Amino acid sequence: MITKAAIAILGLCGLATPSIATEWINCAAPDGAASIDLLVGATDVLSVAGMTITVGDKVWATDPAYGPGDPVMVGQGFEDAETLRIDAVDPGLTARIAELRLFKTAADDAAPIYGGTLRIPGQGAWAVGCSGP
C-alpha cells in the first residue's frame, strides 16, 4: 500500500523543472587592459545571466557573486548567426557602461569563435578575443 509520504514525494517530483545550463564567455584585450565576462544561458535565444566588466582598477558586476564592483545591468542583447551585441547599463538605465560587439564563426560542429570590440565610454575601446562556449 502506498503511504501518504510516498504520494507526496511522487507529487513533488512532478513539480521539478529542468534547470538552465549556463556557461561563461570570457573576452579580453590582448594586453589585458580591459575584459568582459558573460554568463550566458544555453537556450535558443540570447540570455545573459550575469556579467563582469573590468578596465584597469575599475570593475562592474551584475551581482556580487560574480565579483566585486559597481552594479551594472544588461541593457540590451542581440545575437544572430554572425554577431553578438550586448550593452551594459547602470541600474537606473540612464547611462551606457559598456558596448560589446562581436563577430562569430565556427568550423563545422565546433564551438563558436568570437572576436570584436569592447567600448567603455569615458575609458576607451579595445579589440577583444573571446573564449567560451
N, C-alpha and C positions, 0 to 999 in steps of 0.2 A: 504494500500500500504506500502510495506517495504521501509523504508528510507535507505539512504546510510550509516548512522550511525549504524543502526541495522545490516546491511550486514557486516560492518567492525567488529562489536562486535562478530557476529557469526563466522567470519573468524578467529579472534584471539582466540576464544575458541577452535577451531580446532587445533591450534598450541600448546596448552597446553600439557605438557608431565607429566607423573606421577613422583613424587619425590621419591627418595630412602630413606627409613626409616633407621635410624641409632640408635644404642644402645651402651652403654658403657659396657665393660668387665673390672672390677677392680680386679687386682691381687696384693697381698701384702704378705710380710713375716709376720709370726705370731707376731714377736716383733716390727713390723713397721719400721725396718731398711731400707727396700727397697720396692718400689712398681712400677707397670706399669699399666697405664690405657689406654685401647684401644677403640677407637670409630670405631665400625665395621658396615658395611652396611648389610642390610637384603637382601642379594642376594643369588643365588645358588652357588657362588664361594666366597672365602675369599676376602674381600675388607676392608682394613684398611684405614679409612678416616682421622684418627688423633691419636696421642699418646702423653702421658706424662710419663716420667721416673724420678723417684726420688730415690736417695740414700744419706742419711744424709742431708747435706745442698746443694748438687748438684742436679740440675734439668735440664732436656732436654725436649723440646716440639716441635712438628711438626709445630705448629702455635701459635702465641701469644694469640689467642682466647682460647687455651686450657691450658694456664698458662704461667708463666714466665719461662725462661730457655734458655739454649743454643740450637741452631737449631739442629734438627735431622730429618731423613727421614726413611721411611720404605725401607729397603734394599731388603728383600725377605720375602715372607709369603707362608705357605703351610698348608692346612687343609685337613684331611680325616675323616673317620668315628670315629677314635680313638685318633687322635692327632691334635695339632695345634702348628705350629712353626713359629716364627716371629723373624727376625733380624732387628735391628735399626742401621743405619749408619750415619756418618757425611755427611753434604751436598755435600762435594767433592767426596763422595763414596770411600774414601780411608781408613777409619777405622771403624771397628765394634764398636758401642757404647754399645749395649745390645743384649743378646740372650734369648728369651723366648721359653721354651719347655714345652708344656702342654699335659697331657693326659685328655681325656674327656669321660664321660659316662652319661647316663640318664636312669631314671626309666620310662618305658612305654612312655607316651606322655609328660612327664615333661621336663622342660628346662635342658640343659646340665649342668653338674657339672665339673669344671676344677680344676686341681691341677698339679703342676710340679715344674720347676726351672726357676729362673731368674739369669742370669750371666751377670755381667758388668765388662769387662776386666779392670784390674787395681784397681777395687773396691771390688770385691768379688762375691760370689754366694750364693743364698738363695733358700730354699724351699718356694713356694708360694701357697696360696689358692686363688681362684677367685670367684667372684660373678658377675652376669650379665645375659645376655640373654641366 
